[in-house]
Amino acid sequence: TSVLESASAEISQLSVADSVLQNPEVAASIDKITSANSLIHGFSKAYKEISTEDVLSVVSSYTGQCDELYEHSKSMLASVKHSKKLSQQLRNACSDIANERYTWKLLGAIYQNKLNTSMEDTDDTDSHLGAINRLYSKDDDIRHYQVVLDWLESNAAQLLPDLPTKVGYFSGKVSWENTFHSLCNQKMKKTVTSMDPDAPTREGAPLNEIDLEDQTRLVKHLFCLVRAGQADQAQKLCIESGQCWRAAVIDGWRLYNDPNYSNTLQQREAVEGNANRALWKSCCWDFCNASGVSTEERALYGVLSGNLQAVLPVCTTFHDILWAHIKTLIDQQVESELCDSMLPQAYWKHTLSLDSILDTMGKLKPSNNLYNKLQLQLIAGDLAGVLQTASEGLESGGVSERRFLCHLLLVLEVLHPGQAPDALYAALHKYVLSLREEECLEETVFYSSLLPPDMQVSLLSHVLSDVDEDLRAQCVQFALQHNVPIEDVTMRIYKKIISESSPSNNDIISVANISDTDARLVGAVSWLLLTETQRSAALREANRLIRRFLGARKHAPACAVFEMIPTDTIEVIHREWSKEFQSTPLPADDANAVREYLCLQAYLDTHQAYNDWCSHSANRPSTPKYSVDKITFSEQVAQEEKKKSYEMSLQRWEQNLTVQTQLTRDKMLNVLLFIDGGWLVDEVEGTDLERVDQLEALRRQCIPATTALLVNVLRESGQDQAVVELCDYIASEQYQLYKLFNQQQLKDLLEKVYDSSIKCECDPLQFNEAEQNETSPS
């Protein structure tokens, strides 16, 4: 039965969770809170928009964003209270956000106090208040302790609305109204017989049970108010509850000051504070040790008297314990300054220092929490410890922790310039990796821009290499906005892809399909086409890649690379060059790249034309079959129509083949007889010797192959005379194409020329009249 009940409860929770998430607003809110990047955009915007010189404004902005998200998280808890899983998720998120906002508040408070390096000593009154004012004005340490105390109390004040205990249990302004009612009705049981505050202690008798419960709640609430630094509210609550005497007790901490001693005016001013403060404090201390006092009330009087041991039993959290110690430390500092001999000897038995407090707190288990550990180190002013803790947190933490730690180190770098750049760079590196995982591209680029230039290029080339092609232009815009050397980044990405994906060599003339490896190589070129200022480099690298593909006889990927190059590339190269150098000619490498681009275009056009010619040649209309048997007149007419249609189709095909043949011939001759020195021959001597060797190798590979294809086209189309004339160009000293053929290729070519010369009945050794006197190669 228990198993069935458990399963039923789990199913019920799941159905409740589903119904909660079906509400779009609730689902979006929960996603916003639990999402790792809920604060990424806000922090980035604050850091960019607020001047880093006013770094405390940045810290204040971070604190405000955490406050806002925390309040939103709390408001959503009621919506998911029926789902344990979602409720726990939100509670964990609230806890993390609260811890982060506490840390930002502490950082801002500490450094704001440091900026106010001194306080004007304007209080010359000879009183307790004057003495302590002078102490605060000259002692940096006690001001630091006070900052920490104020921080702890303000954190507690933010939690007051969440307290489960509310006080409002009294119908009038009479304390212990149920006990009073029993006394008035002479219902004397085992309760006190008097209504004065000391009656329970003096008579050793309890209050009415209901009054006892009410008083316990009241004291707990008073302690919470004092813990939150709201002693005035605690006094107000006491008065409202009919316990004015308790309000007077709480008010006894105030330092005595009679301004009339230094007042030169005849009009008297009101005296403030407690003239018998030492006596009051001693009484509070003794009351902590009295029997029959509840733990909560003992703690309340312990706070007032500086009795740490009385306060600690009710401290349930890490910050409560820290508050109790810091509160006691300040109390001891104040009493040391006042040098009052009326305090009990036990008061001075355990003198505290900040180091001893931090040592004690460091031994507690919660101190291992990232935020608590950092808070203790910030309080101690241990910058090296903060950096070490941050480094450890960056390694083990998620996106939220990395966001927090990265911004913490950015702020500390402004406050302590040059103290730990390596730690900051490591934090930025880790955070950028997390941002890329969260697909926050703008933030990825922005935080990379905070690194040194060489680290920017290295990191961005790593994290952006797998960005979808349709988002790359957006990344470039982000990089330009943040002054990132994007051209170096894209070139590094391109070279990385090329080095990791080498095209395989084979002897296939044309590859119909492009392999995955080749597709990556082709796609790499797009990285270099994102900015016009990089177009010349893009053209050189595209040419290089096409040479590699052609060298491997992979024409399909070579064509794919060529098609990626924008048609206005040459115009853009000239325009970008003229912006800086006006009418000065292009440098040798750029001029050679432009010419090589035109040469490769001519060659790839030739292969496309040849493929079209082959396709057209193979699609000759089929000869229809005619019936040889005796057929009817109608069948004979149909057969004649069929024959006529065939002859028309054949005629069109022959005409188109003639046109295609002429087009293919012209394009191939355009490669063989390329202007200004020949195909893939530079007009200006370049500096890349490896490229020169590659060009020569391609000439030796492609010129004989193109010649062989042209001979095949001409012979197949019956232009044998043109085959014989082609030999003139190969043998010409103007073009010197014969130097690109090996012996076997020349032999094969001459055999075909010989066959064609026989068919066209001409001398196979004839030459053009213009070259009759020239010496041809043997």
C-alpha positions in Angstrom: 0.0 0.0 0.0 2.8 2.4 0.9 4.4 1.8 -2.5 1.1 2.5 -4.3 0.6 5.7 -2.2 4.1 6.9 -3.0 3.7 6.3 -6.7 0.3 8.1 -6.6 1.8 11.1 -4.9 4.6 11.2 -7.4 2.2 11.1 -10.3 0.1 13.8 -8.7 3.2 16.0 -8.3 4.1 15.5 -12.0 0.6 16.4 -13.1 0.7 19.5 -11.0 4.1 20.5 -12.4 2.8 19.9 -15.9 -0.3 22.1 -15.3 2.0 24.8 -13.8 4.3 24.8 -16.8 1.3 24.9 -19.2 0.9 28.5 -18.1 3.2 30.4 -20.5 3.9 33.3 -18.1 4.8 30.9 -15.3 6.9 28.7 -17.5 8.8 31.7 -18.9 9.4 33.1 -15.4 10.7 29.8 -14.1 12.9 29.4 -17.1 14.3 32.9 -16.6 15.1 32.2 -12.9 16.6 28.8 -13.3 18.4 29.5 -16.6 22.1 29.8 -16.4 22.2 33.0 -18.5 19.5 34.9 -16.6 21.9 37.6 -15.5 24.5 37.3 -18.3 23.0 40.1 -20.5 22.3 42.4 -17.6 25.8 42.2 -16.2 27.3 42.7 -19.7 25.2 45.7 -20.3 26.0 47.3 -16.9 29.8 46.7 -17.4 29.7 48.3 -20.9 27.4 51.3 -20.1 28.8 52.4 -16.7 32.2 53.9 -16.7 34.8 51.5 -15.2 36.3 54.4 -13.4 33.2 54.5 -11.3 33.5 50.8 -10.5 31.3 51.0 -7.4 28.4 52.0 -9.6 28.9 48.8 -11.5 28.9 46.9 -8.3 25.7 48.6 -7.3 24.1 47.7 -10.6 25.1 44.0 -10.1 23.6 44.1 -6.6 20.3 45.6 -8.0 20.0 43.0 -10.7 20.5 40.2 -8.1 17.9 41.9 -5.9 15.4 42.1 -8.7 15.9 38.4 -9.7 15.7 37.3 -6.1 12.4 39.1 -5.5 11.0 37.6 -8.7 12.1 34.2 -7.7 10.4 34.5 -4.3 7.2 35.6 -6.0 7.2 32.4 -8.1 7.5 30.0 -5.2 3.8 30.2 -4.5 3.1 29.1 -8.1 5.0 25.9 -7.8 4.5 25.0 -4.2 2.6 21.8 -5.2 5.6 20.5 -7.2 8.5 19.5 -5.0 10.9 19.3 -7.9 10.2 22.8 -9.2 9.9 24.2 -5.7 13.4 22.9 -4.9 14.8 24.2 -8.1 13.5 27.7 -7.3 14.7 27.5 -3.7 18.2 26.6 -4.9 18.1 29.4 -7.4 17.0 31.8 -4.7 19.8 30.7 -2.4 22.5 31.2 -5.0 21.1 34.6 -6.0 20.9 35.7 -2.4 24.5 34.6 -1.7 25.7 36.5 -4.8 23.9 39.7 -3.9 25.3 39.5 -0.4 28.8 39.3 -1.8 28.3 42.2 -4.2 26.9 44.3 -1.3 29.8 43.5 0.9 32.3 44.3 -1.8 30.7 47.7 -2.5 30.4 48.6 1.2 34.0 47.7 2.0 35.5 49.7 -0.9 33.2 52.6 -0.4 34.5 52.8 3.1 38.1 52.6 1.8 37.4 55.5 -0.5 36.3 57.5 2.5 39.7 57.2 4.0 39.1 59.6 6.9 36.3 61.2 8.8 36.3 64.7 10.1 36.7 64.8 13.8 34.2 67.5 14.6 32.9 66.1 18.0 34.8 67.7 20.9 32.3 67.0 23.5 33.6 65.3 26.7 31.1 62.4 26.8 30.8 58.8 25.9 29.2 59.7 22.6 32.0 62.2 21.8 34.7 59.7 22.7 33.3 57.0 20.4 32.7 59.4 17.6 36.4 60.4 17.8 37.3 56.7 17.9 35.3 56.1 14.6 36.9 59.1 13.0 40.5 58.0 13.6 40.3 54.2 13.7 40.0 52.5 10.2 39.6 49.1 11.8 36.5 49.8 13.8 34.9 51.6 10.8 35.7 48.4 8.8 34.0 46.3 11.5 31.0 48.6 11.5 30.7 48.2 7.7 30.7 44.5 8.0 28.1 44.7 10.8 25.9 47.0 8.8 26.1 44.6 5.9 25.1 41.6 8.0 22.2 43.5 9.5 20.9 44.9 6.2 20.9 41.3 4.8 18.8 40.2 7.7 16.5 43.2 7.3 15.7 42.1 3.7 14.6 38.7 5.1 12.2 40.2 7.8 9.1 40.0 5.5 9.8 36.3 5.1 9.7 35.5 8.8 7.1 32.8 9.6 6.5 34.4 13.0 4.2 37.5 13.0 3.5 39.4 16.2 0.1 40.7 16.8 -1.3 38.5 19.6 -2.5 41.2 22.0 -6.0 42.6 22.2 -4.9 45.7 24.1 -1.9 47.4 25.6 -1.7 45.1 28.5 1.1 42.6 28.7 0.3 39.0 29.7 -3.4 39.7 29.2 -4.4 36.1 29.9 -2.6 36.1 33.2 -4.1 39.5 34.0 -7.6 38.1 33.2 -7.0 35.2 35.6 -5.9 37.5 38.4 -8.9 39.8 37.9 -11.3 36.8 38.0 -9.4 35.3 41.0 -8.7 32.2 39.1 -5.5 31.6 40.9 -3.8 28.5 39.7 -0.1 27.9 39.5 0.7 31.3 38.0 2.3 34.5 39.2 0.3 36.7 41.6 1.7 40.0 40.5 2.0 41.7 37.1 5.4 43.4 37.4 8.1 42.3 35.0 10.2 40.6 37.7 7.2 38.6 39.1 8.0 35.3 37.2 11.6 35.4 38.4 10.9 36.6 42.0 8.0 34.3 42.6 9.4 31.3 40.7 5.9 30.9 39.1 5.0 30.8 35.5 2.7 32.9 33.4 -0.4 31.7 31.8 0.5 29.1 29.1 -1.0 31.3 26.3 0.9 34.3 27.6 4.1 32.2 27.8 3.8 31.2 24.2 3.0 34.8 23.2 6.1 36.0 25.1 8.3 33.4 23.5 7.1 34.5 20.0 7.6 38.2 21.0 11.1 37.7 22.2 12.1 35.7 19.1 10.7 38.5 16.9 12.5 41.1 19.0 15.8 39.2 18.5 15.2 39.1 14.7 14.6 42.9 14.7 17.8 43.5 16.7 19.6 41.1 14.4 18.5 43.2 11.5 19.7 46.4 13.1 16.2 47.6 13.8 16.3 48.3 17.6 13.9 51.2 17.2 11.3 48.8 15.6 11.9 46.4 18.4 11.2 49.1 21.0 8.1 50.1 19.1 6.9 46.5 19.1 7.5 46.3 22.9 5.4 49.4 23.5 2.6 48.1 21.3 2.7 44.8 23.2 2.3 46.5 26.6 5.9 45.9 27.6 7.3 49.4 27.9 9.9 48.2 30.4 11.4 45.9 27.8 11.5 48.8 25.4 13.5 50.8 28.0 15.8 47.9 28.5 16.6 47.7 24.7 17.1 51.5 24.7 19.8 51.3 27.4 22.7 50.7 24.9 22.7 54.4 23.7 25.8 56.3 24.6 25.4 59.2 27.1 25.8 62.7 25.9 24.9 66.0 27.6 25.5 68.8 25.1 24.9 71.4 27.7 28.5 71.1 29.0 29.8 72.6 25.8 26.8 74.6 25.0 27.5 78.4 25.2 23.9 79.3 24.7 21.6 79.8 27.6 18.9 77.6 26.2 19.4 74.0 27.4 19.4 71.1 25.1 18.0 67.6 25.7 20.3 65.0 27.2 20.6 61.8 25.2 21.7 58.3 26.0 22.1 56.3 29.2 24.1 57.9 32.0 24.2 54.6 33.8 25.1 52.5 30.7 27.8 50.5 32.4 25.4 49.5 35.2 22.7 48.6 32.7 25.1 46.5 30.7 26.2 44.7 33.8 22.6 43.9 34.7 22.0 42.6 31.2 25.1 40.4 31.5 23.9 39.0 34.8 20.4 38.4 33.4 21.9 36.2 30.7 23.2 33.9 33.4 20.0 33.9 35.5 18.1 30.6 35.9 14.7 30.2 34.4 15.4 32.5 31.4 14.6 31.2 28.0 17.3 30.7 25.4 15.7 33.4 23.1 15.5 36.0 25.9 19.0 35.1 27.1 20.3 35.7 23.5 18.4 39.1 23.3 20.1 40.3 26.5 23.4 38.8 25.3 23.4 41.0 22.3 22.8 44.1 24.4 25.5 43.2 26.9 28.2 41.8 24.5 27.8 38.2 25.9 28.7 36.1 22.8 28.1 32.8 24.5 24.5 33.7 25.3 23.9 34.7 21.7 25.4 31.8 19.8 22.8 29.1 20.7 20.1 30.9 18.7 22.4 31.6 15.7 21.3 29.1 13.0 23.1 30.3 9.9 26.6 31.2 8.9 25.8 34.9 8.8 24.1 34.8 12.2 27.3 33.4 13.8 29.4 36.0 12.0 27.1 38.8 13.1 27.3 37.7 16.7 31.1 37.7 16.6 31.4 41.1 14.8 28.8 42.6 17.1 30.7 41.5 20.1 34.0 42.7 18.7 32.7 46.2 18.1 31.1 46.2 21.6 34.5 45.3 23.1 36.3 48.0 21.1 33.8 50.6 22.3 34.1 49.5 25.9 37.9 49.5 25.7 37.7 53.1 24.6 35.4 54.1 27.4 37.4 52.2 30.1 34.5 51.7 32.4 35.4 49.6 35.5 31.8 48.6 36.3 31.7 45.9 33.7 31.9 42.3 35.0 35.3 40.6 34.8 33.8 37.9 32.7 33.2 40.5 30.0 36.9 40.7 29.3 37.7 37.0 29.6 37.4 36.3 25.9 38.7 39.3 23.9 38.0 39.0 20.2 40.0 40.2 17.2 39.1 40.1 13.5 41.7 37.4 12.8 40.4 35.2 15.6 36.8 35.6 14.4 37.8 34.7 10.8 39.7 31.7 12.0 36.7 30.5 13.9 34.4 31.1 11.0 36.8 29.3 8.7 36.5 26.1 10.7 32.7 26.0 10.2 31.4 23.7 7.5 29.4 26.5 5.6 32.7 28.3 5.1 33.5 25.9 2.3 30.7 27.5 0.3 32.1 29.6 -2.5 30.3 32.8 -1.5 30.9 32.5 2.3 34.6 31.8 1.7 34.9 34.9 -0.6 33.0 37.0 2.0 35.4 36.0 4.7 38.4 36.8 2.5 37.0 40.2 1.5 36.4 41.0 5.1 40.0 40.0 5.9 41.3 42.1 2.9 43.0 38.9 1.6 43.2 39.7 -2.1 45.5 36.7 -2.8 42.9 34.4 -1.1 40.1 35.8 -3.2 42.1 35.2 -6.3 42.8 31.6 -5.3 39.2 30.9 -4.3 38.0 32.4 -7.6 40.4 30.2 -9.6 39.1 27.1 -7.8 35.5 28.2 -8.4 36.1 28.8 -12.1 37.3 25.3 -12.5 34.4 23.6 -10.7 31.6 26.1 -11.1 28.9 26.4 -13.8 28.0 29.3 -16.0 26.5 31.4 -13.1 29.5 30.9 -10.9 31.8 31.8 -13.8 29.8 34.9 -14.6 30.0 36.0 -10.9 33.7 35.3 -10.5 34.7 36.8 -13.8 32.9 40.1 -12.9 34.3 40.0 -9.4 37.9 39.8 -10.9 37.1 42.6 -13.4 36.0 44.8 -10.5 39.1 43.9 -8.4 41.3 44.7 -11.4 40.0 48.2 -11.5 40.4 48.6 -7.7 43.8 46.9 -7.7 45.3 47.6 -11.2 47.8 45.1 -12.4 47.7 42.9 -9.2 46.7 39.7 -10.9 46.2 40.0 -14.7 46.8 36.3 -15.2 43.9 35.3 -12.9 41.7 37.8 -14.7 42.6 36.4 -18.1 42.0 32.9 -16.9 38.6 33.9 -15.6 37.7 35.6 -18.9 38.8 32.6 -20.9 36.6 30.2 -18.8 33.7 32.6 -18.9 33.9 33.0 -22.7 33.9 29.2 -23.1 30.7 29.1 -21.0 29.1 32.0 -22.9 29.7 30.1 -26.2 28.0 27.0 -24.8 25.0 29.2 -23.9 25.1 30.7 -27.5 25.5 34.2 -26.2 27.5 35.4 -29.2 27.6 39.1 -28.4 28.8 38.5 -24.9 31.3 35.9 -26.2 32.9 38.6 -28.4 32.7 41.3 -25.8 34.4 39.5 -23.0 37.1 38.2 -25.4 37.8 41.8 -26.3 38.9 42.4 -22.7 41.8 40.1 -23.2 45.2 41.1 -24.8 45.0 41.1 -28.7 46.9 37.8 -29.1 44.7 36.0 -26.6 41.6 37.5 -28.3 42.6 36.0 -31.6 43.4 32.6 -30.1 40.3 32.3 -28.0 37.8 33.7 -30.6 39.2 31.5 -33.3 38.5 28.6 -31.1 35.0 29.4 -29.9 33.6 30.8 -33.1 34.9 28.2 -35.5 31.7 26.2 -35.3 29.3 29.2 -35.5 26.5 28.6 -38.1 27.2 30.4 -41.4 24.1 32.6 -41.1 25.4 34.0 -37.8 29.0 34.8 -38.8 28.2 38.2 -40.2 26.6 39.1 -36.9 29.7 38.0 -35.1 31.8 40.2 -37.3 29.6 43.2 -36.4 30.0 42.4 -32.7 33.8 42.2 -33.2 33.9 45.6 -35.0 31.9 47.2 -32.3 34.4 46.0 -29.7 37.6 46.7 -31.7 38.5 43.0 -32.0 41.0 42.2 -34.8 38.4 40.1 -36.6 40.5 39.6 -39.8 43.1 37.9 -37.7 40.4 35.8 -36.1 38.8 34.7 -39.3 42.2 33.9 -40.9 43.1 31.8 -37.9 39.8 29.9 -38.1 40.3 29.4 -41.9 43.9 28.0 -41.4 42.7 25.8 -38.5 40.1 24.2 -40.7 42.5 23.8 -43.6 45.2 22.2 -41.4 42.6 19.8 -39.9 41.1 18.7 -43.3 43.6 17.9 -46.0 42.1 16.8 -49.3 43.0 13.3 -50.3 44.9 12.8 -53.6 43.5 10.6 -56.3 43.6 10.3 -60.1 39.9 10.9 -60.8 39.5 13.7 -63.3 36.2 14.9 -62.0 34.4 14.1 -58.8 30.6 14.4 -59.1 30.0 14.6 -55.3 31.9 16.5 -52.7 33.1 14.6 -49.6 32.5 15.9 -46.1 36.2 16.7 -45.8 36.1 18.7 -49.0 32.9 20.4 -48.0 34.6 21.7 -44.8 37.5 23.0 -46.8 35.1 24.8 -49.2 33.1 26.2 -46.3 36.2 27.6 -44.7 36.5 30.2 -47.4 33.3 31.9 -46.2 35.2 33.0 -43.1 37.4 35.2 -45.2 34.5 36.8 -47.1 32.9 38.5 -44.1 34.7 41.9 -44.5 35.6 43.7 -47.7 39.0 44.7 -46.2 40.0 41.1 -46.2 38.9 40.4 -49.7 42.4 40.3 -51.2 43.5 37.8 -48.6 40.3 35.8 -49.3 41.1 35.7 -53.0 44.6 34.5 -52.4 43.5 31.7 -50.1 40.6 30.7 -52.4 43.1 30.5 -55.3 45.4 28.4 -53.1 42.5 26.0 -52.2 41.4 25.7 -55.9 45.0 24.9 -56.8 45.0 22.1 -54.3 41.7 20.7 -55.5 42.8 20.9 -59.2 46.1 19.3 -58.3 44.1 16.4 -56.8 41.9 16.4 -59.9 38.8 17.3 -57.8 37.0 19.7 -60.1 33.6 19.7 -58.2 35.0 21.2 -54.9 37.2 23.5 -57.0 34.1 24.9 -58.7 32.4 25.1 -55.3 35.2 27.3 -54.0 35.2 29.5 -57.1 31.4 30.0 -56.8 31.8 31.3 -53.2 34.0 34.2 -54.4 31.7 37.2 -54.9 31.6 38.5 -58.5 32.6 42.0 -57.4 35.8 40.8 -55.7 38.3 42.4 -58.2 36.4 45.7 -57.9 36.4 45.5 -54.1 40.2 44.8 -54.0 40.9 47.8 -56.2 38.5 50.0 -54.1 40.0 49.0 -50.8 43.5 49.6 -52.0 42.7 53.0 -53.5 41.2 54.2 -50.2 44.7 54.2 -48.7 47.1 54.4 -51.7 44.9 56.2 -54.3 46.2 55.5 -57.8 49.2 53.4 -56.8 49.2 50.0 -58.6 48.2 46.9 -56.6 51.1 45.1 -54.9 52.6 42.2 -56.7 50.9 39.5 -54.6 47.4 41.1 -55.1 48.0 41.7 -58.8 49.1 38.1 -59.3 46.1 36.8 -57.3 43.7 38.8 -59.5 45.3 37.3 -62.6 45.3 33.8 -61.2 41.6 34.2 -60.4 40.9 35.0 -64.0 43.0 32.1 -65.2 41.2 29.7 -62.9 37.9 31.1 -64.0 38.8 30.4 -67.7 39.9 26.9 -66.9 36.8 26.0 -64.9 34.6 27.5 -67.6 36.4 25.2 -70.0 35.6 22.1 -68.0 31.9 23.2 -67.7 31.7 23.8 -71.4 33.3 20.4 -72.1 30.8 18.6 -69.7 27.9 20.4 -71.5 29.3 19.3 -74.8 29.6 15.7 -73.7 26.1 15.8 -72.3 24.7 17.3 -75.5 26.6 14.7 -77.7 25.2 11.9 -75.7 21.7 13.1 -76.2 21.5 12.5 -79.9 17.9 11.8 -81.0 17.3 8.1 -81.3 16.6 6.8 -84.8 12.9 5.7 -85.0 12.1 2.2 -86.1 10.1 1.9 -89.3 7.9 -1.0 -90.1 9.0 -2.9 -93.2 5.8 -4.9 -93.4 2.8 -3.8 -95.5 1.0 -1.1 -93.6 -2.2 0.8 -94.0 -2.3 4.3 -95.4 -3.0 5.9 -92.0 0.0 4.0 -90.5 2.1 5.1 -93.4 1.1 8.8 -92.8 1.9 8.4 -89.1 5.3 6.9 -90.0 6.1 9.8 -92.3 5.2 12.3 -89.6 7.4 10.4 -87.2 10.3 10.4 -89.7 9.8 14.1 -90.3 9.8 14.9 -86.6 13.0 12.9 -86.1 14.7 14.7 -88.9 13.8 18.1 -87.4 15.0 17.0 -83.9 18.2 15.8 -85.4 18.7 19.0 -87.3 18.2 21.1 -84.1 20.5 18.8 -82.2 23.2 19.1 -84.9 22.8 22.9 -84.8 23.1 23.1 -81.1 26.0 20.7 -81.1 27.8 22.9 -83.6 27.2 25.9 -81.4 28.3 24.0 -78.3 31.4 22.7 -80.1 32.4 26.1 -81.1 31.8 27.5 -77.6 33.9 24.7 -76.1 36.6 25.2 -78.6 36.8 28.9 -77.9 37.0 28.4 -74.2 39.7 25.8 -74.4 41.7 28.0 -76.8 41.2 30.8 -74.3 43.1 28.7 -71.7 45.8 27.5 -74.1 46.4 30.9 -75.5 45.8 33.0 -72.4 46.8 36.6 -72.9 49.9 38.4 -71.5 52.3 35.4 -71.1 50.0 32.4 -70.8 47.7 30.6 -68.4 48.8 30.8 -64.7 51.8 32.8 -65.6 52.3 35.9 -63.3 52.9 39.2 -64.9 54.8 40.5 -61.8 57.3 38.4 -60.0 55.9 37.4 -56.6 57.4 36.4 -53.3 55.7 33.1 -52.7 58.0 30.5 -54.2 55.7 27.6 -53.1 52.9 29.2 -55.1 55.2 29.5 -58.2 56.0 25.8 -58.0 52.3 24.9 -57.7 51.4 27.1 -60.7 54.0 25.4 -62.8 52.8 21.9 -61.7 49.2 22.9 -62.6 50.3 24.2 -66.0 52.0 20.9 -66.7 48.9 19.0 -65.6 46.1 21.1 -67.1 47.5 22.3 -70.4 48.2 18.8 -71.9 44.8 17.6 -70.4 42.9 20.6 -72.0 44.7 20.0 -75.3 43.7 16.3 -75.2 40.1 17.3 -74.5 40.1 19.9 -77.3 41.5 17.3 -79.8 38.7 14.9 -78.8 36.0 17.6 -79.3 37.4 18.6 -82.7 37.8 15.0 -83.9 34.3 14.0 -82.7 32.8 16.9 -84.5 34.7 16.2 -87.7 37.0 19.3 -87.5 40.2 17.4 -88.3 41.6 20.5 -90.1 41.4 22.3 -86.8 43.2 19.5 -85.0 46.1 19.9 -87.4 46.0 23.7 -86.9 46.1 23.2 -83.1 49.5 21.7 -83.6 50.8 25.1 -84.7 49.9 26.7 -81.4 51.5 23.9 -79.4 54.7 24.2 -81.4 54.7 28.0 -81.4 57.7 29.7 -79.6 55.3 32.5 -78.7 53.3 30.3 -76.3 55.9 27.5 -75.8 53.2 25.1 -74.8 55.3 22.2 -76.0 57.5 22.6 -72.9 54.6 21.5 -70.7 54.2 18.1 -72.5 56.2 15.0 -71.6 57.4 12.7 -74.3 54.4 10.3 -74.1 51.9 13.2 -74.2 53.6 14.6 -77.3 53.6 11.2 -78.9 49.9 10.7 -78.3 49.1 14.2 -79.6 51.1 13.7 -82.8 49.4 10.4 -83.5 46.0 12.0 -83.3 47.2 14.9 -85.5 48.6 12.4 -88.0 45.2 10.6 -88.1 43.4 13.9 -88.6 45.8 15.0 -91.3 45.1 11.8 -93.3 41.3 12.4 -92.9 41.5 16.0 -94.1 44.2 15.1 -96.8 46.8 17.7 -95.6 50.5 17.6 -94.7 50.8 16.9 -91.0 54.0 18.9 -90.8 52.6 22.1 -92.3 52.7 25.4 -90.4 51.2 28.8 -90.7 52.9 31.1 -93.1 53.9 33.4 -90.3 55.9 30.7 -88.6 57.4 28.9 -91.6 60.8 30.3 -90.8 60.7 29.5 -87.1 62.4 26.5 -85.7 59.9 24.0 -84.3 60.8 21.4 -81.7 61.7 18.0 -82.9 
